[in-house]
Structure formats: structure tokens, C-alpha cells
């Protein structure tokens, strides 16, 4: 069913969480693990003054820019991105992304992404946090803004009770990630 211009979501559903986990597992099975993590704070990017619907366009433009850059370098675009707008946050909407980038292209890919987010101006440090060390708990953290039954499904993906408890306790206060207009979860 096509989404209307008034579509909004308050949480990821169980089916969306299952989709994200399946996409993550598929990338790993293909030998293309999602090995780069990006946390984008739109408030500090060149899109800070954009309205809600233009922010949707900014996310789509970012993904398209990354896809073209990776294609130019002969790499398939494999990505999971989750948008959120935490309640009470002074930084507004943000996005968490996992993407597959071969080791030798990670520094230039980060430079490209910074240039896209900053435009002609220097991008403030707090606009983009990134890392290349990654484990399954990052995916779980990205999906934290979900329904209670989806949360149980995420907790079940951890191998030990310690990891499961650590995830549940660490994200207990972060289950409400605000209202998002447009898609909350984007999978390439």
C-alpha cells in the first residue's frame, strides 16, 4: 500500500525489525558485512533548517549519493538506516546507518559522506560519529525504538543472558524514539 504524505510512525513494528535483521544476516552471508557505522545528527548538517518532509528528501539524497560513490568504486551498496527523533533531545532528528565499505575505501567514503553533509561549509564534529569496529549490538541499538514484541525479538538475537540483559537494561529508557514522518527504516 502506498504511503500518503501524512504517513508517520512512532515505532518499528515486529515485521520491520525482522526485515532489518534478515537484511543484516543476508549481507553477512554474502561476505559483505555491514562494517561501517554512521550516526548522523541532522541539526549540525547543512540540512538543519529543512522542514520535516525535506529531511526525508535529505536522507534519500544521502543514500543515493553513497550508492553512486560506491558503484563508481565497483562496490554494491548494502545499507540499513534507521531515522529517529528522541523525545526531549536538543539535537532533533538523527539517523543511524550501517553500510558495507571495503577496508581500503573507508577513509575516502567517510570524506565523501562528510562533504555531502557539510556542503560547501566545514562539517562540525558533532554532526557525524562513525566507527569501523562493529558487532550485532549496534544493529540492536539502532532498532531500539520498536514495539514491545519487536523488542523481545531483538533481545532473542543475543547468544548469552548477559548480552540480552545488557541490551534490555541499556535501552530501557530509549524505547520511544519520537515521531518520524516518512520511512523510519530504510534497507538497500
C-alpha positions in Angstrom: 0.0 0.0 0.0 1.5 3.4 -1.0 2.2 5.8 1.8 0.4 9.2 1.9 2.2 12.4 2.5 0.9 12.3 6.1 2.5 9.0 6.9 4.2 8.9 10.3 5.5 6.2 12.6 6.2 6.1 16.3 8.0 2.8 16.5 9.4 0.0 14.4 7.0 -2.9 14.0 7.9 -6.6 14.5 7.9 -7.1 10.8 10.3 -4.2 10.2 12.6 -5.4 12.9 12.6 -8.9 11.3 13.3 -7.3 7.9 16.3 -5.4 9.2 17.8 -8.5 11.0 17.3 -10.6 7.8 19.0 -7.9 5.7 21.9 -7.8 8.2 22.2 -11.6 8.2 22.0 -11.7 4.4 24.8 -9.2 4.0 27.0 -11.2 6.4 26.2 -14.4 4.5 27.1 -12.7 1.2 30.6 -11.9 2.6 29.7 -8.2 2.7 29.3 -7.4 6.4 27.9 -4.0 7.4 31.3 -2.9 8.8 30.9 0.9 8.9 28.6 2.6 11.3 27.5 6.3 10.9 25.5 8.3 13.4 24.2 11.5 11.8 22.8 14.5 13.7 20.9 16.5 11.1 20.8 19.6 13.4 24.5 20.1 12.7 24.5 19.2 9.0 23.7 21.6 6.1 20.1 20.3 6.2 19.5 21.8 9.7 17.0 24.3 8.5 15.0 21.9 6.3 11.4 21.1 7.3 10.2 17.6 8.2 9.5 16.5 4.6 12.7 18.0 3.2 14.6 15.9 5.8 13.1 12.8 4.2 14.5 14.0 0.9 17.9 14.7 2.5 18.0 11.1 3.8 17.1 9.8 0.3 19.7 12.1 -1.3 22.4 10.9 1.2 21.7 7.2 0.4 21.7 7.9 -3.4 25.0 9.8 -3.1 26.6 7.0 -1.2 25.2 4.4 -3.6 26.7 6.3 -6.6 30.0 6.7 -4.9 30.3 3.0 -4.0 29.1 2.0 -7.5 31.8 4.2 -9.1 34.4 2.2 -7.0 32.8 -1.1 -8.0 31.1 -1.9 -4.7 27.5 -2.9 -4.2 25.5 -0.6 -1.9 24.4 -2.6 1.1 23.0 -0.5 3.9 20.5 -0.3 6.8 19.5 3.2 8.1 17.1 4.0 10.9 15.7 7.5 11.5 14.7 8.7 15.0 13.8 11.9 16.8 14.4 11.1 20.5 11.9 12.8 22.8 13.5 15.7 24.8 16.6 15.7 22.6 18.0 19.1 21.8 19.6 17.7 18.7 16.4 16.8 16.9 16.2 14.1 14.2 19.1 11.7 13.7 19.9 8.7 11.7 21.9 5.6 12.5 23.4 3.7 9.5 25.3 0.5 8.9 26.9 0.2 5.5 29.3 -2.2 3.8 32.5 -0.5 2.7 35.8 -2.4 1.9 38.6 -1.5 4.2 40.7 0.3 1.6 37.7 2.7 0.7 36.6 3.5 4.3 38.6 6.8 4.7 37.6 8.2 1.2 33.9 7.1 1.8 33.9 8.9 5.1 35.3 12.0 3.4 32.6 11.8 0.7 29.9 11.5 3.3 31.2 14.4 5.3 31.3 16.6 2.2 27.7 15.6 1.3 26.5 16.5 4.9 28.5 19.7 5.1 28.1 21.1 1.6 30.5 24.0 1.0 31.0 24.5 4.7 33.1 22.6 7.2 31.0 19.9 8.9 31.0 20.3 12.7 32.4 17.2 14.5 29.2 16.5 16.4 27.3 16.2 13.1 28.7 12.8 12.3 30.0 10.0 14.5 31.4 7.0 12.8 33.2 3.7 13.5 34.6 0.7 11.8 34.5 -1.7 14.7 31.1 -3.3 14.8 29.1 -6.1 16.4 25.5 -7.2 16.4 24.7 -5.0 19.4 24.9 -1.9 17.1 22.1 -3.3 15.0 20.1 -4.0 18.1 20.8 -0.4 19.4 19.6 1.0 16.0 16.4 -0.9 16.3 15.7 0.1 19.9 12.7 2.4 19.0 10.3 -0.5 18.4 7.1 -2.1 19.7 7.4 -4.4 22.8 7.0 -7.6 20.9 9.7 -6.5 18.4 12.0 -5.6 21.4 11.6 -9.2 22.6 12.6 -10.4 19.1 15.7 -8.2 19.2 16.7 -9.5 22.7 16.4 -13.1 21.4 19.2 -12.5 18.9 21.8 -12.3 21.6 23.7 -15.5 22.4 24.0 -15.0 26.2 21.8 -13.9 29.0 24.4 -11.3 29.9 24.2 -9.7 26.4 20.4 -9.9 26.4 20.2 -8.2 29.8 22.8 -5.6 28.9 20.8 -4.6 25.8 17.4 -4.5 27.6 18.8 -2.5 30.6 20.8 -0.2 28.4 17.9 0.7 26.1 15.0 0.6 28.6 14.7 4.4 28.7 15.2 4.7 24.9 12.3 2.8 23.5 10.4 5.9 22.5 12.3 7.5 19.6 9.8 10.1 18.6 7.5 10.5 15.6 9.1 10.2 12.2 7.4 11.5 9.1 8.1 9.2 6.2 10.1 6.0 6.4 11.7 5.2 9.7 13.7 2.2 8.4 15.5 2.2 5.0 17.1 -1.0 3.7 19.1 -1.1 0.4 
